Amino acid sequence: MRLTTRATYSIRALLDLAMLGSGQLASVRAIAKRQGIPAPYLEKLLIELRQAGLVCSQRGAQGGYRLARAPRRIPISAILAAVGESLDPLMGSSNASAVHPAERLDWVTEALWQRIAQQVQQVLEETTLEDLYFDVRSWQAAQDQESGFVV
């Protein structure tokens, strides 16, 4: 079970904005350079994140993007939903209604995967951008890295 590149880039872009502080704007080019994300791809993701209300944009020479709300109010599940992604441990397992009974996982395995999926969703809903921000900062401090941010 892994995050897609699309989901990872979205989270990295928002963490980059969180590192800037409240209200500061960052250009697509600046975020892309710091995070090693292709700028055209990042621009598409930021549009989706803006449409979901997670970032705000300002046009013009001094324009850019900023977080639309405090990092503590942005759950990871909202970021994934904004870009049409999920972290579903059931992906690849059988679907009870769509698969012939003989091809389904046994009921014990299926019940276990359902519990795992519920726990994963709960973690994604309870973990915020702020939580990841502090995790990254702690990791950087442990690695004795500069405050520059790259996931």
HELIX and SHEET records of a PDB file:
HELIX    1   1 THR A    5  LEU A   20  1                                  16    
HELIX    2   2 VAL A   28  GLN A   35  1                                   8    
HELIX    3   3 ALA A   39  GLN A   51  1                                  13    
HELIX    4   4 PRO A   71  ARG A   73  5                                   3    
HELIX    5   5 ILE A   76  ALA A   82  1                                   7    
HELIX    6   6 PRO A  101  GLU A  103  5                                   3    
HELIX    7   7 TRP A  107  GLU A  126  1                                  20    
HELIX    8   8 LEU A  129  ALA A  142  1                                  14    
SHEET    1   A 2 VAL A  55  GLN A  58  0                                        
SHEET    2   A 2 GLY A  64  LEU A  67 -1                                        
END                                                                             
